[in-house]
């Protein structure tokens, strides 16, 4: 029974660092893509 308690304690200490890194890279890529499109539109003088 002490093994089960140890497993639960280990699961509670789990921090998804890899997932956070992937999401951060994904968000940064989206921001850079939108920024590049925005700058292209400004350079062309597109007005709404």
Secondary structure in CASP SS format (residue, H / E / C, confidence):
PFRMAT SS
TARGET T0000
AUTHOR 0000-0000-0000
METHOD secondary structure of the structure
MODEL  1
X C 1.00
X H 1.00
X H 1.00
X H 1.00
X H 1.00
X H 1.00
X H 1.00
X H 1.00
X H 1.00
X H 1.00
X H 1.00
X H 1.00
X C 1.00
X C 1.00
X C 1.00
X C 1.00
X H 1.00
X H 1.00
X H 1.00
X H 1.00
X H 1.00
X H 1.00
X H 1.00
X H 1.00
X H 1.00
X H 1.00
X H 1.00
X H 1.00
X H 1.00
X H 1.00
X H 1.00
X H 1.00
X H 1.00
X H 1.00
X H 1.00
X H 1.00
X H 1.00
X H 1.00
X H 1.00
X H 1.00
X H 1.00
X H 1.00
X H 1.00
X H 1.00
X C 1.00
X C 1.00
X C 1.00
X C 1.00
END
